[in-house]
Amino acid sequence: KNLLTSVAQLEQENISIGSYKRSLKNEHVKRNLGLSTWLDIINISDRLERAQLLKIRLQQKIVISLAKLTFERGLLIEKDARDKDSFKVKYDALDY
């Protein structure tokens, strides 16, 4: 459930980022026409940056959840063929 929620949040954040990018572009046009200020541009840029940081946090949360799930299912480690008392990480299991 937590993983699905994070994926849904990531999709929404991608939409938000697209909206902020369009707003920033429009604000630059308005600034060139004298209808907006640098402060307006800075505020929208700040919102865009916050949305991008949230996207990175959500991506991190998703990857950690996937790694935990892979580990819990026993797909992350395997017995080392050279040493029967050792285990090794199956790095290809982490290719998402």
Sequence and secondary structure as in RCSB ss.txt:
>XXXX:A:sequence
KNLLTSVAQLEQENISIGSYKRSLKNEHVKRNLGLSTWLDIINISDRLERAQLLKIRLQQKIVISLAKLTFERGL
LIEKDARDKDSFKVKYDALDY
>XXXX:A:secstr
 HHHHHHHHHHHHHHHHHHHHHHHHHHHHHHHTTSS HHHHHHHHHHHHHHHHHHHHHHHHHHHHHHHHHHHTT 
SEEEETTEEEEEEE GGGG  
